């Protein structure tokens, strides 16, 4: 009874913030689109300036979503490697996916590092139909349709599973080429498990039994399709030197994929989106644990004339390690340290309030002008 009463007290305490979240989620996407259109002359004049400005607006909007963690009373921690030292290198970020709350937690952590202006997400195709899908499309994020989803909806998607996979791989390669090759994006965020944990666990365990692999409970074995396409594309010199200019070697060394950033998210108490937003169960803690690997760890180069291949055994071992990390986290409340390394668990840096408040003033100003014009 006390727990129930406490829950409702917290709910009504957070109610004004929840109203604020709804208003922000309704107003920010159309304001982004308005400025995206107003800035098109700059894009024609100098695309680099356009994407620089767009990246800051995009980063600020994601900062608003990230700030909801603080307003709801939650605390986000980080442990493991310092990923800020490689923020200017091309990196592939792979994340375990337990709940939809993973996304705003990543936004909270990465906004504090100012990573989002040059970051690209690979997301499930259904998310493009939400209001924030407009913002994601404008920024260049990719919405992936999996072959299994196409099979479930044959009346909508006419291609078969194999044809859908080939088509999506081609689209993803084009998107990566545009974003990394031309827009100077550097970080690509991918959820290689292919869906939420509760949706994928049974299928992953059947796969593990078939292949003689250890059974996983806290993560699932990754799907290789999008990951393989991303690596092939990001290691392809033609992506970075489409014009075969004289400075191609320098351009390749600067932009070619260098790092795999492994992010493991652990929750002291798992939260759904409603619990996350309303904070009705009090302060909750989540930790993001980072590990960084050179790309050579994951990729094998059989010959210079063949495409790089993902090392399946290494990738599966990585997720088996994530399973062990999450078991350790569930028992002790923190992730284990890497052997021979001195690592600390620290609270994520404070949100950039100046940028968040500034973008909210921009939203208010834009809505005010549009209201009086129309």
N, C-alpha and C positions, 0 to 999 in steps of 0.2 A: 504493500500500500504506500509506504514511504517512497519507494522507487517510482511508482506511478505518479504520485503528487509532485515529486521533484521533476519528473519528465514534463509535466504540463506547465509547471512554473517556468522551466527553461524555454519551453516552446513559446509561451506568451512574451517572455523576455526577448526572444529572438525575432518575434513577429515583425517589428519594424524593419529589421535587416532583410527578412525574407521578401517583404514588399519592395525594398530597395533592389534586391537581386532581380526580381521580376521586371521592374522598370528598366534597369540597366540592360537586361538581356533583350528587351523589346526595342530599346532606343539605339543601342550601339551599332547593330548590324546595318540599319538603314543610313545612319550617319556615316559609317565607313563607306558605303556605296556612293553616297553623295560626294564625299571628298575624293573617292577613287575616280569619279567622272570629272569633277572639277579640275583634277590634276592631270588630265589627259594631255593638255597642251605641253606641259613639262615633259611628259613621256615622249612626245614627238620631237621635242627639242633636244632633250638629253635623258635617255632611259635610266642612266645610272642615278641621276638626281631623283627621278621619280621613285625608283625602288628604294632609295635611301629614305625618302620621306614616308613612303608607304610602309616600310619596315618599322619605323618608329611608331606610326599610328597602330599598326598591327600588334606590336609589342605592348603598347599601352592598353589596348583592349584586353589582351590576354592577362595583363597585370591586374585589371579590374576583376577578372574571374579568379585569378590567384589570390587576390585580397580577401575573397570570401572565406578562405580558411581562417584568416586572422579574425575577421568579424564574427565568425561562428565560434570562436574560442578554441580552435584546434592549434596544435603545435606540430610543426614539420621539422624533422631532423635530417641531417645528412651525415654519411660516414663513408669511409673508403678513400678512393683516389680524389685528388683535386682536379676536376675536369675543366676548370676555368683556364688552366695553362694551355689547353689545346683548343680553345674556343675559336681560333682563327684557322684551324685546320679542317679539312673535309673529313667528317666522321659519320659513321652509321651507328645510331643509337638503338639498341634493342632492349625492350622493357617487358617484364611479365605483366599480365593483365588479369587482375582479380575482380575488380569492380569498376563501374564508370567513374568512381571517385579518383581513380588513378590519374585521369587527365587533368582535373584542376590542381591536383597535387604537383604534377609535373610543371604545370603553368606557374605555380607558386615558386617552385625551386628554380626553374630556368629563367624566370623573369628577373630574379634577384641577380643573376649572372649576366643579364642583358644578352641572352642567346637568341631570342625569338626574331629579331629583325632579319636574320639570315638562316632561319630554320624552316624546314619543310616537314609536314606530317604526312604519313600514309595511314588513312583511316578507312573504316568500313563504309561501303557505298551508301548505306541508308542514312548516314549522318548528313549528307549533302542536302537533304530535304528539311533539316532543321534551320532555324533562322541564322545560326552562326555558320551554316554551310556557305552562305553568301560571302562572308568574310574569308573563309578558308579558300574558296575558289578564287577570289581576287588575289590572294597572296600567293597562290600556286600550289596549295596542298592537294594531295591526290586522294581520290575516293576509289577504293579497290572493290570490285565485284568478284567474289570468289565463285569458283565453278559450282560448289555445292549449293550456293544461293540461287544460281541460275537454274539448277536442276529442280529446285523446289518451286520455282515460278516460271514454268515453261510458256505460259500464255503471255508473259511480259518479255522474257528473254528467249529469243528464237534459237540462239546458238547452243550447241551442246556443251557439256562440261569441258572437254578438251579444247574446242574452238573458243570458248569463253576465256579459258586460261591463256591461250596464245594471244588473243585480242587484248586482254588486260595487261599482259607482259609488254606488248608493243606500246600501249598507251602509257604505261609507267615509265618505259625507257624514254619516250618523247618528253614526258613531264620532267624527269630528272635531268635530261639534256638541257631543257629550257631553263630550269631553276638553278642548277649548279653551273652549267656552262655559260649562260648569258646573264643571269640575275645575281650571280655571286653568292648564292646560298651555300652554306657549308655543312650544316648538320641536318641529317635525315632521320626522323624518328619513326620507328617501325615496331609494331607489336607482332612478332613472328609466330606467336601461338595461334593467331588467326581468329581470336574471339575471346570472350570472357571465360574465366576458369570453369565456372559451373556448366557452361555449354560444351566445352571442349574436353573435359576430363574423361568422360566415359570412352570417347573415341580415341583419345590418347592412350588410355590404358589397354584398349583392345589392340592398338598398334604395338604397344610395348610387349604384350604377350606374344604377338605374332613374330616379332623380331628378336625376342629373347632379351629385351632390355629391362632394366629395373622399373617397377611400377612407381609412378609419381602421383602425389596427392596435392601438393601445393602449387605446382606449375604443370604445364603440359608440354609434350615434345613439340618443337617448332615445325611449322610448315616451311618448305624451302622455296616455293615458287617466287614470291615477291622478293625474298632475300637474295636469291640467285640472280634475279633480274637487276636488282639494285647494285650488286657487286660487279656484275658484268658491265653495267653502264658506267659506274663511277670509276672503274679502272680502264675504261676505253679511251685512248688518247684522242680519238676523233670527237669525243664529247667536248673536250676542252680546246681543241684546235680546229674548229670546223673550216677555217679559211686557210689552214696550212701556212700560217704566217711564219716569218723568220724567227720569231721569239718563241716558237712552239715548245722547245725544251724547257725553258723557264716557266712557261705557262703550265706544262704538265707537272713539273716538280712542285709547283705551288698548289695546284688544285686536285691532284689525284688523291683518291681515298687513302687515308693514312691510318685511321684508328677505328676500332670497334669499342664503343662505350656501352658497357653492360650495366643496366640499372635494375636493381631488385627492390621492389617496394614491399615493405612489411608494415602491417597494422597491429597495434596493441589490441585494438578491438575493431573488427571489420565493420565498415559503415556502408550503407546504401546512400544514394544521392539525397534522399529526404533527411536522413539522420545527419549527413554531412552539412547540409544547408541550415537546418533548424538548430543544430547543436543541442538537441533536447536530451541527450544523454551525457551532457557535460563535456569537459575538455577531453579530446581524444588525441592520441599521439600516433604519428606515422613517420617512418624512416625510409629514406632513399639511400641505398648503398651502391656506390659507384666502383666499377672496375674498368680499367682501360687496357686494351690489347692492341698491339700492332696488327695491321690487316693480314700480315703473313701468317699469323696464327690460325686464321679462319680459312684462308684461301690457299689452294694449291695451283701451281702453274706448271702444267705438264709439258708445255712447249710454248715458245713465243708466238706460235701461229694459232694456238687454241685459246678459247675463252677460259678465264679463271673459273675454278669450280669451288663451291663451298665444301669444306671438309665436314662431312656429316658427323663423323665420330667425335670430332672436336666440339661441334655445336651441341650434340646430344650430351656430351660430358659437361658442357657449360651449364645446361639446364638441370642436369643431375646435381651439380654443385649448388645451383640456385635453390633446389629442393632442400639440400642439407643446410644452407644458409637460413632458409625460412623456418626450418624445424628448430634451429638454434635460436632464432629470433623469438619464436613462440614460447620457448622454454625460459629464456633469460632476458628478453626484452631489448636485445641489441644484437647486431650482426658480428660474427667473429672477425678478428683481425687477420690480415694476410701475414703469412710467415715472414719474419724478418723486417716487417714494416711497422712504423709507429703511426697508428691511425686513431683519430678521435671522432666521437659522435658529437656533432655541434648543431645548434639550432640554425635553420636557414636564415640568411641575412634578411634584415627588415625590408619590406616592400618599398619600392621607390615611390613614396607618397606624392612627391612633386610631380612625377610623370602621371600617376593615376589621377590626382586631382586636376591636373592640367587637361587631360583628355576628357574628364567629366565636364569641365567648363566648356571645352570645345563642343561636346554633345549638346549642352544647354544652349550655347550660342547658335549652333546650326539649326536646332529645332525652332528656336525663337525666330531666326531669319526666315526659315521656310514657312513658318506659320503666318508671318506677316506678308510674305510674297504671294502665297497661294490661299 
